[in-house]
């Protein structure tokens, strides 16, 4: 387990090397045509920030010469990376990420219990960054980042006014004792049991014994996410300090039931989640990445909408690399690398489509769907929209950037890509098919906007299947949300 130094005193330190008090400097254009005077606020190795007669200004250091005793040392200043939020989550994922980031640049990451975490240049032995981590409740994160008291936050929830990057994904799975005879549980039964509406296993297909709800402590980030999803507090029962001790306690208690993070619940028995229509909802890497599995907790890295020092920006860019995603995977969490699965192996979905097909889904439409799936693969990049809007949700916006990168870097070369639109089954089937096409077109339009250099040949094709391939039960809002989606398929370019 990688540690990150926790110290309140470190958190109040400035993240840039600047004079103790603002002092006058003059920035002279290298061509001699312009000079600006003011008080130095900050210098990050690339830009000067000064308070001038024209107000606060940010000046590119490459274009000017600094004159005056307050001019900073032009060596890269030491950066303070002040990270707040869920320290259990952050401590788990950031250590491997910083190790991988430092290795990718020929630097050294150290985490000393006494002096804290640092990133160092091994040639000069210069400390380039000091990294600190402090616990902060969700209610304080936004103000701390916007107000400049912190630079990054790791949390299970995105917050308005901040940039959110999905670090990793943690499926929440129902767990029980190893000897529990029940092998699966419906999502509505699980919710009823967790909130205390159902108190006996016999009511949900198990033995005639009381249900004992185990959970993490109320202040834990995952516990808060679970209660937010349920829309009600968890039923009274034993509370545990960590996910590992929770799973161990559940494994020993023959009548226990809980919802735990998959990566830390191996001690207990996992129950297959289904919905009321009988659709299985397995928590596989592809279903989690595609948001088909409904109980997933994304881990976010939040940053303020202000310019961060160069080393921090490089770290944020590094998060999109395979090396970063491999570091995430090493923690047991699900990373964001693009996954694939042959469409011909997606038998459960086809069986569900046939079993739940109503009079509005004709045999001809099912045959057309099967023909389109033949020979292809489904990629984990799936797109969904916020409720009641045409705005992609946070995870889908990240997926869109990944799709743009997939195409522009040539990783999709030799394949035909297709954006396949689907709808839920409520309403007129003709309208639903049109809506599914509109959603696929909207994704392609947004792709064109963020990657304007793509040609029409580079962009994915569009196909619309309306309500022909449901993933979940249409009788619930959560099921309809899962069914309203745009999937990404690929076929070999030579495939007819």
N, C-alpha and C positions, 0 to 999 in steps of 0.2 A: 504494500500500500504506500503510495507516495504521499508525503506530508507537504503541507504548505504552511508557512509560518503565519501564526495568528497573533497579531499584536495591535492593540488599539492605538498605541503611540505612533506606530508606523503609518496608520491610516490618515493621520492629520498632516503628514508631510506632503509638500508639493511634489508633483510628478515630474517637474522640469528643474534643471539647474538654472536658477535665476538669482540675482542679488537679493540680499535679505530685505532691502527696501528698494522700491523703484527708483532708478537713476536716469539722468539724461544721457541720450546717445544721439548720434546723427548717422543716418543711412544715406550714403552717397551712391548714386547710380554709377555703374562701372564706366559708362560712356561720358560721365561728368555732367550730364544734362539736368540732373534733378537731385535735390537733397531734402530729406525729411528729418525733422528733429522731434523728439518726444521722449517719454519715459518707457524704458524697457519693462514689459510685462512678462514675457516668456520667450524662450528660444528652444526649439525642439530638434535642432540639427538641420532643418530644412527651411524653416520660416521664422522670421522675427514677428513678435506681436508687440506693438507699441501703442501707447496712449499719446495722441498728437492733437494739434489744434483742430484737426479735421475729425476727431473722434478716434475710436479704436481702429487700428489698421493692421493687416497681416501682409508682410512683405516677403517675397521669395529671396532667400539668402544668396542664391546664385547670381542675382542681378545687381547686388549692392555691396558696398564696402562699409563696414561698421567703424565709426570713429568715436572715441571717447573712452574714459576709464571704465565705464560700465559694460563695455562690449564683452560678451561671453567668450569663453574658450571655444574655438571652433571644432574641437573634437566632439564626437557624439556625446551628448549629455546622458547622465544616468537617468533611466526612466523608473518611476514608481508605478507599478501596476497594482492598483488598489481594487481588490475584488471582494464583493459582498454577496450575500444571499444564503442559499442552502449549503452550509459547509460540508455536510455529509455527501451530498451530490457532487459539489465542486471538488472536494478533496479526492473523490474517486476518479473523476474524469480528467482534471486539469494536469495532474502530475504526468501521466503518460503523454498527454498532448504537448506539454512543455518540453519533455525529453525528446520527442520526435521533432518538434519545431527546432530546437537547438541543434540536433544532429543534422538536420537538413541544411543548416547554414554554417556548419563547422564550429559551432559554439558549444558551450558546456552548461548544462543545467544541474544545479546542486540544490539540495534541500537539507540544510543543517538545522538540527533541533534548536541550537543556541542562537545562530545568527539569521536564520530564515532562508527562504528560497531566493536564488539568484540565477541570472543568465550571464555568463562571463565569456569574454574573448580570450581563448587560451594563449594566443600569441603575445598579447600585451598584458594579460592578466587583469584587464580593465573590467569592472563590473558594469554591464550594460543595462541591467534591469534588476530591481529588487521587487519581489512579489509578495504581497500580503493578502490574507483572507480573513474576513470577519463575518460572523453570523449577522444576518439582518432580516427582520420580518418582512413579509410581502408589502406591508403598508408603508414601509420606509424606503424601499428600493428606488422608486421613481424619483422622489425628491432628492435622494442622495446622488443619483447619476446626473440629473438635470442641474442640480446645484453645485456640482463639481467636487463633492466630498468622496466620490468613488468613480472608477473608470469603467468597470465591468460588473455584471451581476450574473450569477448562475441560479436559475430558478425553474420551476415547473410551469410557470405561467408567463405569457407575453403581456406587456403592459403598454398602454397608450403613450405616445410621445417618445418612444424609444425604438431603436433598431433591434430586431429580434432575429437571431440565427439559431436554427435547430442544431444542437450539438449531437444529440443521440435520442433514441426512442426506447421506452421501457413499457412493454405490454404488461398490463395488470391482469393477473389470472386468478380464478377461484382455486383455493387450496384447502385441503382437508387432511385428516390423519391418514397414514399409510394404509391402515386396515379399513378405511371407509369403503363400504360396498358400493356406494353410488359412484358411477363412472362419469356422469355428465350432469349438467345443471342448466336450466333455462335462464336466460338473462333476467326475465321478470321475477322468477323465483329467487334468484340471487339477490336482486335489489330488495325484495320483500324481507328476506332473511337478514340481510345486513342492517336494515333499518328497524328491525324488531317487529315488523308487521306479521311475520311468520316466525314461530318460536320452536316448532317441533319438526324433526327431520321427516316424519311421516307425511307432512303436508306437501313435501316436494319430492316424494318418491323414495325416501330413505326409511330407516327403522324408527320405531316409536320411542324416540329419545329427544331430550331438549337440545336445541342448537346453541352452541357457545361461540359467540362472536369475538374473535381475537383481532387486534388492530395495533397500528403504531400509535405513539403518543399524539395527542391532538395538535401539538405544535409542529409536527413533522410535515414537510412539504407534500409527501405522497398522501398522507392522511387527509390533508386539506383538499387535495385534488379529488380524492375518492368521494368525500362528502359533497363537494361541489357537483360532481357528476350525478350523485344520488339525489341531490336536492333536499337532503335531510341528514341529520346527524346519525352516526353509526350507533347501533344498539350497545347498551352497556355490556362490558366484558373485560377480559384481561388486556392490558396495554403494554407495549414492548418498546424498548429503546432503539432497536435496530431491526432492519428487515431480516437479517440472519437469525436473530433470537426469536423473532416472530415466527418464522418458518419452523424452527426447531420446536417451539412450544406447540404449534399446530400439529406437527407430526406426532407428538406424544399424547395429545388430547383426543380420545376417540370420537368425541362429538363436536370437535372444533370446525369452524368455517371462517375463512378470511379471504381477503383480496390482497395479493402481494405482488411485488415486482418480480417478473419471471426470472430475471438474472440472479436473484438472491433467494429464491424459494425452493431450491432443489431438495431440501431436507423433507419437505412435505409432498403429498400427492396432489398433482394438478388435475382438475376436473375439466373435461371438455365443455366449453360454453356453446349453447345453442340458443336459437330464438323460438318464439311461440309457434312459428310455422314449421319448425323442424330443421331449419337451415343450420348446419354446423358452422361455427365461427372459430376456426383454429388460429392460434397465435403463432404463425410461422413468420420468418423474416420477410417474405414477400407480402403476406397479408398485412403485416404491421407497417411496412414501408408504404404500401399502397393505401393505407387507412381503411382497409376492408375490415380489420379487426377493430371493434368499437371501443375497447377499453385500453387505450394507449396514452401514456403520459410522455409528451415530448419534453426533453430537457433543453432549455433555451439559454443562450448567452446573450445578455442584453447590454447594449452600449448606448451612450447618449448621442444625440444628433449634433455633435460638435467634432471638430478636427482633433483626432488623437495623435500622440507622438508616433513617429515612423515605426518603431519596433512593434508597437501595439497593432498598427495597421497591417504590418507584415504578418503578424500572428493571425489576425482575422482572415487575411487572404489565404494563409496556410490551411485553414480549416476545411477548404474545399478540395484539398489534395487527397490522393489515395493514402499517403503516409499518415495523414491525420485520421482518416476513417479507419485505418488498420489499428491505430492506437485506441480509438473508441471501441472497436470490436474486442480488443484485448481485455477490456474491463467487464465483458459479459453483456453490456448493453448492445442494442442493435444500431449499427452505424447507418450512414446514408448513402453508401455505395449502391449503384443501380443493380438490382437483382433481376433475374429472368427466370421464366418457367415456360416450358412448351405448352401451347394452348391445347394440344391433344391430350395432355395429362390433367387437364382441368375438368375431369369427369364430374366432380361434385357440383360444379356450377351448371354444367349441362343437365345433369339429373334434376337439379333444383329448378332450372328453367322449364323442363318438361313437366315436372310434377306440379308446379305452381302456375303453369300457363292457363290463362282463362280464355274465354271465347274471343278476346281481342287479339290474342297471339296465334296466328295461323301456322299450320305446318309449313307452309311456304316460307314464312319468315324465319322459323327455326332452321329450316334447311339452308336458307341464305346465310344465317349466322354461322352454322357449322362449316359451310364452305369457306367463309371469310377467315375462320379460325384455323383451318387446315394448313399445316406446314409452317405455322408462325409461332412466335414466342410472345408472351406478355412481359413487358418490362414493369418494374415496380413504380415507375413514375406515373402516378395517377393524380387527377386533378378534381378537386371539389370546391364548391363555392360557399361563401357564408350564407346563412339562412336568410332568405328573402332578398338577396342581392346578386349582382353580377360580379362581385369582388371575390377573387380567389382567397381561400383561407391561408394562414401563415405557412403551413406545411406545403401547400400547393405552390405558393410563390417561390419557395426554395426549390421545389421540383422543377419549376419553369426555368430557373437559372441553370439547374443541372442538365435539363434538356438542351438548352442553348449551348452549353459547354460540350455536351455529347456530340452535337452536330458540328460545331465550329472546329473542334479538335480532331475531327475525322474518325471518331470512334464508331460512328454509325455507317461508315463507308462499306459498301457492299450489301446494304440492307435498304429495303423500302419501309419507311415508318408510316404508321397510320394512327391518327387520333380517332378512337372509337367512342362515340357518345352514347350514353344510356340515360334513361329516366326512371322514375318510380312508376308504379302502376295506377296511380290515382288520376282520374280525369279521362278525357277523350284520347284514344290511342293515336289518332292522327296528330293531335296537338303535341302529345308526348314525343312522338318521333321528331317533329319539327323542333321541339325544345332540346332534344338530345343533339340534333345537328347544330343548333345555335350555340350550345355550350362548347362543342368541339371547335366550331368556328371562332368562338371567343378566345379559346386557349391559343389557337394558331395566330390570331390577331395580336395577342399579348406577346407571343414568341417573336413575331415580326418586329414589335416595338422595342424589345430589349436586345434584339440581335438584327439591326437593320441591314447588315451586309449579307444576310442570307438571301439566296435567290429563290424563285418559286420552286425550282427543282429541289432545293435543299429542304423546303418546308414539308412537314408530314401531310399525307393525304387525309381526307375526311370521310368517315363512314358513320352512319347513324342507325341505331337499332332500337331506339325507344325503350319500351319496357320488356324486351325479349329476353334479357339475361339478368334476372334479379339475383342479388347477393344476400338479401335478408328480407324479413317479413315487412310488407307494406302497411301493416296495421299499426305500426308504431312510428313516431317521428324519427327515432334513431335509425330504424330500418329504411325509411324513405330517404334519409340523408345518405346512407351507404349506397343505395341504388342509384342516386343521382350523381353521376360521375363521368369523367372522360378518361379512358384508359389509353395507354401507349402500347401499340403492337409493332412488331417488326417481322418482316419476311425476307428471305434471301432475295437479292435483286434479280436473280435468275429464275425465281419461282414464278410459274405462270399465274 
